[in-house]
C-alpha cells in the first residue's frame, strides 16, 4: 500500500530547511504585490512549477527503482540509501573544513541561476511558472532525500506520486514566505533548520531497517528472499 504520510511529512518538515535554501528566491519572486489575488496566484504558480519538476524527477527515479526491483536488489538499495542519508548529515559536520560539497555542483547551479535571473526580470505568470520549474532542479539535500524515497517505491507512477506529495508538503511554508516576505525572523528560521538533520537521520535509520527485513510491522516488514522479480514471476507461472 502506498504511504501518503511519508512524502508529505518529508515535505512539511523539510520546508523549514527550504526557508533558508529557497527562501530568498521565494521572497524575491516578481509578484504583482499591489494586487492581492494576482500575488497569491503568482505564488501558487511558482510552487506548482516546483511540484511539476519534482513529479518528473519522481518518474525518472521511480523507473530506476523499478529496474533495481527487477534485479532483486531493492532491499540492499534501501540499506544503501539509508546509509547515504545518514552520511549526508554527518560528513558536512565532521569534514566541513576539508570538503566543500557546494563546489561539486557550482557549475550546474550557476547555469540554472543565470536562467532564473532572466525570468526574474519579467513580471508575468509564465515567468513565475518557469522560475518554479527551474527551482525544482536546484541542488538541494532535501530533494535528494525525497528522491531516495521515490527510488525506494520501486514503481514509476508511485515514484512520481511520492515526489508530487513531497512538493505539496513544502507548499504551505514556501507560500507563506512568498506572501509575507522576511516577516519570519532569522532566529526562527535558524531554529527550524536545526530540526531537519535529525529528521533526515531518522529517515535513514528507517530505510536501513526496511532493507534489513526484521519482521517489525510497518517499520521493517518481513520480505521474500532477495531474488529478481522476473525470476519470481517465472517460478509462479511454472507452478
One Martini backbone bead per residue (centre of mass of N, CA, C, O) as a GRO file, in nm:
protein
  239
    1UNK     BB    1   0.096   0.036   0.023
    2UNK     BB    2   0.073   0.366  -0.019
    3UNK     BB    3   0.248   0.622   0.140
    4UNK     BB    4   0.136   0.947   0.220
    5UNK     BB    5   0.289   1.060   0.474
    6UNK     BB    6   0.593   1.066   0.417
    7UNK     BB    7   0.620   1.286   0.189
    8UNK     BB    8   0.466   1.507   0.345
    9UNK     BB    9   0.659   1.515   0.588
   10UNK     BB   10   0.915   1.585   0.439
   11UNK     BB   11   0.805   1.851   0.325
   12UNK     BB   12   0.717   1.991   0.588
   13UNK     BB   13   0.981   1.968   0.752
   14UNK     BB   14   1.177   2.056   0.515
   15UNK     BB   15   1.067   2.355   0.480
   16UNK     BB   16   1.256   2.475   0.693
   17UNK     BB   17   1.501   2.449   0.504
   18UNK     BB   18   1.384   2.617   0.262
   19UNK     BB   19   1.400   2.895   0.387
   20UNK     BB   20   1.715   2.909   0.346
   21UNK     BB   21   1.747   2.814   0.042
   22UNK     BB   22   1.458   2.925  -0.112
   23UNK     BB   23   1.361   3.186   0.026
   24UNK     BB   24   1.495   3.415  -0.144
   25UNK     BB   25   1.330   3.346  -0.397
   26UNK     BB   26   1.045   3.376  -0.277
   27UNK     BB   27   1.082   3.677  -0.190
   28UNK     BB   28   1.185   3.772  -0.500
   29UNK     BB   29   0.939   3.749  -0.645
   30UNK     BB   30   0.759   3.877  -0.934
   31UNK     BB   31   0.513   4.012  -0.788
   32UNK     BB   32   0.186   4.153  -0.768
   33UNK     BB   33   0.164   4.343  -0.483
   34UNK     BB   34  -0.110   4.527  -0.553
   35UNK     BB   35  -0.240   4.229  -0.604
   36UNK     BB   36  -0.357   3.984  -0.419
   37UNK     BB   37  -0.458   3.772  -0.622
   38UNK     BB   38  -0.203   3.780  -0.805
   39UNK     BB   39  -0.001   3.704  -0.583
   40UNK     BB   40  -0.119   3.426  -0.514
   41UNK     BB   41  -0.113   3.306  -0.801
   42UNK     BB   42   0.195   3.334  -0.839
   43UNK     BB   43   0.280   3.157  -0.597
   44UNK     BB   44   0.138   2.901  -0.698
   45UNK     BB   45   0.290   2.872  -0.965
   46UNK     BB   46   0.567   2.834  -0.848
   47UNK     BB   47   0.492   2.576  -0.679
   48UNK     BB   48   0.387   2.414  -0.919
   49UNK     BB   49   0.654   2.399  -1.071
   50UNK     BB   50   0.811   2.242  -0.859
   51UNK     BB   51   0.617   1.994  -0.850
   52UNK     BB   52   0.651   1.907  -1.143
   53UNK     BB   53   0.953   1.848  -1.128
   54UNK     BB   54   0.933   1.636  -0.906
   55UNK     BB   55   0.755   1.441  -1.069
   56UNK     BB   56   0.963   1.385  -1.293
   57UNK     BB   57   1.179   1.275  -1.104
   58UNK     BB   58   1.000   1.043  -0.999
   59UNK     BB   59   0.979   0.890  -1.264
   60UNK     BB   60   1.282   0.836  -1.309
   61UNK     BB   61   1.342   0.708  -1.018
   62UNK     BB   62   1.120   0.494  -1.034
   63UNK     BB   63   1.250   0.346  -1.271
   64UNK     BB   64   1.505   0.273  -1.120
   65UNK     BB   65   1.361   0.112  -0.896
   66UNK     BB   66   1.240  -0.098  -1.087
   67UNK     BB   67   1.509  -0.210  -1.186
   68UNK     BB   68   1.606  -0.301  -0.906
   69UNK     BB   69   1.376  -0.500  -0.851
   70UNK     BB   70   1.437  -0.692  -1.097
   71UNK     BB   71   1.722  -0.774  -0.950
   72UNK     BB   72   1.674  -0.802  -0.623
   73UNK     BB   73   1.803  -0.509  -0.474
   74UNK     BB   74   1.607  -0.336  -0.290
   75UNK     BB   75   1.717  -0.384   0.001
   76UNK     BB   76   2.006  -0.286  -0.044
   77UNK     BB   77   1.920  -0.006  -0.139
   78UNK     BB   78   1.785   0.084   0.122
   79UNK     BB   79   2.040   0.070   0.292
   80UNK     BB   80   2.216   0.262   0.123
   81UNK     BB   81   2.031   0.511   0.143
   82UNK     BB   82   2.042   0.531   0.450
   83UNK     BB   83   2.347   0.576   0.472
   84UNK     BB   84   2.359   0.830   0.296
   85UNK     BB   85   2.180   1.008   0.471
   86UNK     BB   86   2.358   1.003   0.722
   87UNK     BB   87   2.622   1.105   0.583
   88UNK     BB   88   2.502   1.381   0.484
   89UNK     BB   89   2.514   1.484   0.786
   90UNK     BB   90   2.805   1.403   0.897
   91UNK     BB   91   3.016   1.511   0.694
   92UNK     BB   92   2.978   1.822   0.722
   93UNK     BB   93   3.042   1.817   1.030
   94UNK     BB   94   3.341   1.674   1.019
   95UNK     BB   95   3.431   1.811   0.704
   96UNK     BB   96   3.387   2.129   0.658
   97UNK     BB   97   3.706   2.210   0.623
   98UNK     BB   98   3.763   1.995   0.367
   99UNK     BB   99   3.465   1.994   0.247
  100UNK     BB  100   3.304   2.127  -0.056
  101UNK     BB  101   3.003   2.054  -0.199
  102UNK     BB  102   2.933   2.307  -0.371
  103UNK     BB  103   3.161   2.269  -0.593
  104UNK     BB  104   3.030   2.017  -0.742
  105UNK     BB  105   2.761   2.222  -0.841
  106UNK     BB  106   2.833   2.512  -0.940
  107UNK     BB  107   2.795   2.503  -1.249
  108UNK     BB  108   2.503   2.406  -1.259
  109UNK     BB  109   2.383   2.627  -1.072
  110UNK     BB  110   2.478   2.871  -1.235
  111UNK     BB  111   2.299   2.819  -1.487
  112UNK     BB  112   2.029   2.830  -1.342
  113UNK     BB  113   2.057   3.115  -1.220
  114UNK     BB  114   2.081   3.261  -1.488
  115UNK     BB  115   1.791   3.184  -1.583
  116UNK     BB  116   1.641   3.305  -1.340
  117UNK     BB  117   1.718   3.603  -1.384
  118UNK     BB  118   1.561   3.639  -1.646
  119UNK     BB  119   1.277   3.580  -1.517
  120UNK     BB  120   1.283   3.816  -1.299
  121UNK     BB  121   1.238   4.048  -1.529
  122UNK     BB  122   0.944   3.907  -1.546
  123UNK     BB  123   0.599   4.001  -1.475
  124UNK     BB  124   0.482   3.685  -1.506
  125UNK     BB  125   0.329   3.383  -1.501
  126UNK     BB  126   0.532   3.236  -1.680
  127UNK     BB  127   0.787   3.307  -1.512
  128UNK     BB  128   0.692   3.177  -1.244
  129UNK     BB  129   0.677   2.893  -1.355
  130UNK     BB  130   0.974   2.880  -1.449
  131UNK     BB  131   1.101   2.920  -1.171
  132UNK     BB  132   0.982   2.663  -1.049
  133UNK     BB  133   1.099   2.456  -1.246
  134UNK     BB  134   1.402   2.533  -1.186
  135UNK     BB  135   1.404   2.512  -0.876
  136UNK     BB  136   1.364   2.193  -0.881
  137UNK     BB  137   1.687   2.168  -0.989
  138UNK     BB  138   1.820   2.249  -0.750
  139UNK     BB  139   2.044   2.193  -0.526
  140UNK     BB  140   1.919   1.950  -0.271
  141UNK     BB  141   1.913   1.751   0.002
  142UNK     BB  142   1.606   1.709   0.034
  143UNK     BB  143   1.549   1.608  -0.253
  144UNK     BB  144   1.732   1.360  -0.229
  145UNK     BB  145   1.561   1.224  -0.015
  146UNK     BB  146   1.305   1.200  -0.188
  147UNK     BB  147   1.436   1.035  -0.414
  148UNK     BB  148   1.494   0.793  -0.237
  149UNK     BB  149   1.194   0.734  -0.196
  150UNK     BB  150   1.125   0.690  -0.496
  151UNK     BB  151   1.310   0.449  -0.538
  152UNK     BB  152   1.175   0.276  -0.295
  153UNK     BB  153   0.900   0.214  -0.451
  154UNK     BB  154   0.951   0.056  -0.737
  155UNK     BB  155   0.784   0.284  -0.902
  156UNK     BB  156   0.688   0.509  -1.130
  157UNK     BB  157   0.417   0.643  -1.033
  158UNK     BB  158   0.486   0.636  -0.731
  159UNK     BB  159   0.734   0.815  -0.753
  160UNK     BB  160   0.580   1.061  -0.854
  161UNK     BB  161   0.382   1.083  -0.615
  162UNK     BB  162   0.594   1.123  -0.399
  163UNK     BB  163   0.708   1.397  -0.513
  164UNK     BB  164   0.444   1.554  -0.518
  165UNK     BB  165   0.387   1.532  -0.212
  166UNK     BB  166   0.641   1.669  -0.130
  167UNK     BB  167   0.577   1.939  -0.266
  168UNK     BB  168   0.311   1.991  -0.111
  169UNK     BB  169   0.448   1.998   0.173
  170UNK     BB  170   0.612   2.276   0.100
  171UNK     BB  171   0.396   2.499   0.035
  172UNK     BB  172   0.300   2.645   0.292
  173UNK     BB  173   0.577   2.775   0.366
  174UNK     BB  174   0.647   2.900   0.084
  175UNK     BB  175   0.391   3.071   0.066
  176UNK     BB  176   0.440   3.238   0.317
  177UNK     BB  177   0.706   3.363   0.222
  178UNK     BB  178   0.601   3.497  -0.040
  179UNK     BB  179   0.372   3.678   0.115
  180UNK     BB  180   0.562   3.792   0.377
  181UNK     BB  181   0.858   3.750   0.351
  182UNK     BB  182   1.069   3.872   0.630
  183UNK     BB  183   0.887   3.808   0.895
  184UNK     BB  184   1.073   3.578   0.944
  185UNK     BB  185   1.305   3.526   1.151
  186UNK     BB  186   1.630   3.418   1.171
  187UNK     BB  187   1.598   3.255   1.436
  188UNK     BB  188   1.363   3.079   1.344
  189UNK     BB  189   1.496   2.961   1.093
  190UNK     BB  190   1.736   2.832   1.241
  191UNK     BB  191   1.568   2.646   1.428
  192UNK     BB  192   1.428   2.486   1.202
  193UNK     BB  193   1.690   2.370   1.060
  194UNK     BB  194   1.785   2.187   1.305
  195UNK     BB  195   1.570   1.956   1.260
  196UNK     BB  196   1.640   1.818   0.984
  197UNK     BB  197   1.886   1.627   1.039
  198UNK     BB  198   1.729   1.439   1.232
  199UNK     BB  199   1.519   1.353   1.024
  200UNK     BB  200   1.715   1.223   0.820
  201UNK     BB  201   1.832   1.011   1.011
  202UNK     BB  202   1.563   0.871   1.069
  203UNK     BB  203   1.511   0.787   0.776
  204UNK     BB  204   1.768   0.622   0.741
  205UNK     BB  205   1.698   0.410   0.956
  206UNK     BB  206   1.433   0.315   0.819
  207UNK     BB  207   1.565   0.216   0.559
  208UNK     BB  208   1.745   0.004   0.690
  209UNK     BB  209   1.522  -0.160   0.830
  210UNK     BB  210   1.373  -0.234   0.573
  211UNK     BB  211   1.613  -0.389   0.439
  212UNK     BB  212   1.646  -0.605   0.680
  213UNK     BB  213   1.389  -0.757   0.745
  214UNK     BB  214   1.274  -0.808   1.074
  215UNK     BB  215   0.946  -0.815   1.122
  216UNK     BB  216   0.846  -0.521   1.163
  217UNK     BB  217   0.575  -0.360   1.175
  218UNK     BB  218   0.596  -0.099   0.925
  219UNK     BB  219   0.920  -0.081   0.952
  220UNK     BB  220   1.024  -0.417   0.912
  221UNK     BB  221   0.919  -0.609   0.698
  222UNK     BB  222   0.885  -0.910   0.576
  223UNK     BB  223   1.069  -1.052   0.318
  224UNK     BB  224   1.166  -1.185   0.054
  225UNK     BB  225   1.389  -1.307  -0.114
  226UNK     BB  226   1.671  -1.206  -0.300
  227UNK     BB  227   1.499  -1.194  -0.594
  228UNK     BB  228   1.412  -1.160  -0.892
  229UNK     BB  229   1.111  -1.074  -1.023
  230UNK     BB  230   1.117  -1.241  -1.285
  231UNK     BB  231   1.171  -1.512  -1.146
  232UNK     BB  232   0.916  -1.517  -0.974
  233UNK     BB  233   0.717  -1.522  -1.211
  234UNK     BB  234   0.819  -1.782  -1.345
  235UNK     BB  235   0.769  -1.972  -1.100
  236UNK     BB  236   0.460  -1.921  -1.078
  237UNK     BB  237   0.395  -2.030  -1.364
  238UNK     BB  238   0.511  -2.324  -1.329
  239UNK     BB  239   0.305  -2.377  -1.068
   0.00000   0.00000   0.00000
